[in-house]
Amino acid sequence: MPAQPASPHRRRLGPLALAASLALAACGDMSATQQRTLSGAGLGAAGGALIGSITGDAGWGALIGAGAGAAGGYLYDRTRKNEDAAYRRGYQEGRQRR
């Protein structure tokens, strides 16, 4: 019995796994801002592709989701840094009052 040809979905799995592993390996020397922005873009693209596939155009959904996710990841990073700076200022002021 001849071997069954690989399905189109299975053929895409190898390159997709390779791309994902390379993307994760590239995050090692990134700043926290870059990592959060990239993570937001990746999650946004996945969510956008899912929603886009329901409406009929996964590519546009992924593109829009990646943009919104990147913006969200960047804004989250800025918020975290502002909170950290406010905490450090409050801590220093508290130590000075002693």
CORHU-V765663 format. One record per run of one state. SS is the DSSP state (@ for helix, = for strand, . for the rest). FROM is the first residue (numbers start at 0). TO is the last residue. If there is no record, write none. Layout:
SS,FROM,TO
SS,FROM,TO
This chain:
.,0,6
@,7,28
.,29,30
@,31,54
.,55,56
@,57,95
.,96,97
